Amino acid sequence: MRARFPLLLPFLFLASFSSEAQHHFRVLHAFGQSRDGVGVHSSVILDGQGNVYGTTVGGGAYGDFGTVFRLAPGKNGRWKETLPHSFSSRNEGADGPYGGVVLGRNGVLYGTTQNGGKYTAGVAFELTPQGGGWSLRVIHDFGGPGDYACCPWGSLIMDPQGNLYGTSYAAFELSPVARGWTETQLHDFTGKNGDGLGPYAGPIRDVAGNLYGTTLLGGGGTECDAGCGTVWELSPGSEAQGGTEHILHAFGVTKGDGGFPSGGQLAIDAHGNLYGTTASGGPRLAGTVFKLTPPPSGASSEWKETIIHGFGEDQNGYLPGGGVIFDSSGNLYGTTGVGGAGCGGVFKLSPQSNGTWKYTLLHMFHQSDGCAPDANLTFGPDGRLYGTTSIGGAYGGGVVFQLTP
């Protein structure tokens, strides 16, 4: 069952841009050779030894079913790729790991696939290092009776107790129990009565246990036939247990607002402000970076949106495909899927004393070093940025890159 939303990123704009800031950039691995994976649409994670883990949607040892990959730093600056798992229709019967993986206790990896499994609606899996290799176990089959969580495409997150949270057509929680895992559906996104539809990105979680995320559509925005998307909050517990959804912002309701927040996960600062991107709209019509500020404690007013950067169709890049992340100084980093030399770039937004944000282009992709980044960046323990591109690179299957900001 293929239930992916179409990517909203055209890749054919060609331009030249000679004033890019010089930052150390390197490709750690280019996908697409032989039985390697292809198509990297998710963020990577790093373990304590500096190994990099992620997924590819296609490729692998058994055809075009996707992989979980590992990149290990080696001598002379070289990185070695191994494939802890290649998905197969013959084994677990699942394919298409669109989201990335999350690292649990004892080096165990957790993730999801969009397709396959008992009900052909995708699975959640556990990948355990074992005897020099890796062992995969399906911990949940999506799409069973009464299960609206079909075809998950965003990355999972894990709380301190080891519970997993993710999104598909519904927000869900997977909890370890004595004989496996149990699923709780937290909210079914219907697109009706102002609700969002299609949470393309995975959620984030605050210290109080509230979940936050976006939907690609819904919200009732007047500029879009099916709504321009939303930012939502879910309080702890399923709706049957008293958990509650709040729509914090519906896009496209006011003139100049962004639309279609199809990028990666939101970012949250120490004051509870949320930051993210939209793939279109805004004051220059080619996407935005936005900030949502919560109302004062006890107030009943709505969250306030501020567009801190509006993208235009120029050489600085536009149509962001992923979200933004913070560094320790409060700067934001993200990617665009188009512009620059034609394949998008990596940018930095720095807060200024007058309340504005300064935009700096850190790197632009040239097809040979990657093209069309489609996920959040990740900070490694070494202070460098790690990211992926969905296509491009030496073999056309996307890349994992490292950038020193």
Secondary structure, DSSP 4 states (H G I P E B T S, - for coil): ---PPPP----------------EEEEEEE--STT-EE---S--EE-TT--EEEEESEESTTSSS-EEEEEEE-GGG-EEEEEEEE--TTTT-EE---S--EE-GGG-EEEE-SEESTTSB-EEEEEEEETTEEEEEEEEETT-TT----S--SPPEE-TTS-EEEESSEEEEEEEETTEEEEEEEEE----TT-EE---SPPEE-TTS-EEEEESEES--TTSTT---EEEEE-SS-GGGT--EEEEEETTSSTT-EE---SS--EE-TT--EEEEESEESTTSB-EEEEEEPPPTT--PPPEEEEEEE--SSTT-BS--S--EE-TTS-EEEEESB-TTTT-EEEEEEE-TTS-EEEEEEEE--BTTBB---S--EE-TTS-EEEEESBBSTTSB-EEEEEE-
